[in-house]
Amino acid sequence: MDHLVSQVKEFLKENASWRKDSDLLMIPPTAEEVMAEFPEMAWETDLTGLECCRIPHYPVEYQFDVTPLALYVKMRHSGQSHAMAAMCATQKAPKAMSDRELFSGIGRLDQQYEPRYIEEIVYNARVHGYNPNPNDMYMQNLARFPGDPEAFVPPTGGRGHIKKVCEDRGLPCEGAVNVKGREPRPPEPVRLAADLAEGIVKKRIQRNPDLAKVPRKDLTQQVIEDHGAKK
């Protein structure tokens, strides 16, 4: 460890821009750690697969690796955009992004995670009214809870789905989809169900028999205004 620290110090003498991020040299970040900090990395399959690689143009005499993910994080910390950081880290020009490229190399839903986890998220999605397509891509970064239906990205119109979810929630996104962050949209108003409104009307009449003289329609409308949104 002392030898590693010594080598990092020597490296920093020649590469002063790394001083603020020297921890990335000592312990290179994993793909999971980078995606937790920068969710847009989830679409950069070319980059997340380079977790254990070294960047060729850095000196080989050092025993530690300057990994593509470490360079990506360093550049993001310095204020660079996702696109620029990803391009430099992979040493590739940015490619056109379509639904086809977005799903490239992802595989079917049952190939994306461990079977037990797949069972959990599919069950939860069905409980919440969505039956996942076997070809969906499940994006944990979009999930508000395991199995959130909105986290299942369809193979057709996938980028549009991601954009809509990010826009509705006010989530910033850069990469496969570009969305500026803002305040989340307010939820759509929900009208109180007719059977629930009728039940409340009956209880009010039981508590105050004089309400039976009021037109039923007016009582129902009042209940809806008190307990649910008007349309």
N, C-alpha and C positions, 0 to 999 in steps of 0.2 A: 504493500500500500504506500509506504514512504517513497518507493521508487516511482510509483505512478504519480504521486503528488509532485515529485520533482520534475517529472517529464511534462506534466501539465503546466507547471510554472515556466519551463523553458519554452513551451509552445506559446504561452501567452505573451512572452517577450516579443515574439515575431508576429503575433496575431492579436493585437491589443483589443480589437473589436469583440473578442470573445470573453473579455474579463467579466462582464456583467452576467454572462451565462456559462461560467466555468463549470457549474454543476452538471451541465449537459454533456460535458466531456468526461467527467468522473463517472457519472451514471447516466448513460444515454436513455432517453425516454422510450417507452414502448408505444406501439400504435394505439393501444387502448388509452394510455395517459394523454397522448396528443389529441385524440378524438374527444376526450372529455373536456379538454380546454378549448379546442377548436372543432366544433361539430361538423363544419363543412368538409373536414378531412375524410368523413365517412365515404365520400364519393371518389376519393383519390386512391383507387385500388392499386395503381402502379406505385404509389408512394408508401402506402401502409405495408406493402409486401417487402419493403426495403429495411425493415426494422434492424436487422443484424448486419447490414452491408456497410462498407466504408466508402467515403467519397474519394475517388481516385486521385484528384489533384493535390490532396493534402499529403504531407510527408509521411513516408512509410516507416521511418525509423522510430516513430512513437509506438508504444505498446497499446495505447488507447485508440479507439476509433472515433473519427468525426463522422457520425452517421447522417444519412439524408434527413431523418426525422429530427435530429438535433439541429441541423442547419435550418430546417423549416421553422422550428420553434424559435430559434434565435432571430430569424428574419421577421417573424410575426411580432416578437417582443420589441423589435426596433421600429415597428410601425409599417412594415411592408404589407401589401395585400396578400390575400390567400393565393391568387393566381401567380403573382411574382415569386412568392416563397416556394410554391409547389414546382414551378418551372425550374428554379435554380436547384432545388433539392433533388429533382429527378434528372436534371440536365437534359430536359426534353422541352420542346416548344409545346405550348398548350394545344390540345387537340379539340376538334369540334365536338360538342356535347349534344347528343340526342338521346332519346330513350334507349336506343340500341347500345350506345356507349355506356350509358348509366348502368345498364343491367349486365354489361359484359363481364363474364367470369364469376357472376354472383351465384348462379345455380338455382335450382328449385328451392322452395321454402324449407323443405325437410332436409336440405343440405347446408343451410346457413347456420344452424345452431345445433346444440345437443338435443337429442330426441325428447328428453324430459322437459326442457325449456320450450321446445316447439309445442308440445302437448299443452303446456300451461297457457301460452299466449293465444293459441288457437281456441282453447276452451273459453278464455276470458273474452276474446273477440266475439265469439258466438253468443255469450251471455249478454253482450252489449249490442247485439243485433247485426253483426257482420260475420259472414261465413268466408274465411280467407280463401283466396284462389291459390292453388298449389304453386303457381308461378309468381306470386307476389314476392316483393322484397320487403322484409321487415326491418325498419330503421329505428333502433332503440332511441336515437336522439330525438325522434318525433313523438315518442311514447310518453304520455303523462302518467301511465301506469302499465304494467305488463299486459300486453294484449290490447292496448288502445287501438281501436279500429283505424284511426287516422294514421297510425304508424305503418300500416300495410300499404305499400306503394304498388299500384297495379302495373303490369308490364306494358300496357298501352296507356299513354297519357301520364306516365309516371312523373315527369318533370312538372307538368301542370298540376298534378296532385300535390307535390311537395310545395310548389309555389303558393297554392291556395291555403294550405295548412299554415305556412309561415306567415302569409299575409293576414290570415284570420287571427293568429295569435300574436302578431307583431314581432315575430322572431327575425333577427337579421340573418341573412344567408348569403354566402358568396361561393361560387364554384359552379357546380352543375346547374344551379338555379341562383339568381341574384335578386335578393329582396332586402330593402332597407328596413331596419328595425323601427318600430313605433309602438304606440300604445295599442294593446289588443282591441279588436273590435268587440263592442258589447254583444252579449248573446242575443240570439233571436228571441223576440217575445213569445211566450208560450201561453196559449189560452187554456183556462181551466176546463177540464173534461166535463161534459154535460152531466154524466152520472154523479161526479163528485159535487158539482154545483147543486144538483137536486138534493143530494144527501144533506148538504149544509143548510139549504132552504128548509127542509123538514125539521132539522134540529132547532133552527131559529123560531119556527112556528110553535114548536113544543115549549120552548122557553117563554115565548110571548104570543099567546093565542090571537091577540089583536092583529098580528101580521097576516092572519088568514084572510083578512078583508082586503089586503093589498093584492093587486093583480100579480099572478104567479110570474109572468114575464118580467115585471119590474123587480121582483125579489131576486130572481135568477140573475138579472143583469147586475144588480147591486153586489151579489156574492162574487160574480166574476171580476168586478172592479176591485173588490176588497182582497181577493185571493189570487187573481191571475191577470195577465196582461190582456188588454183589449187589442183587437185586430182592426 
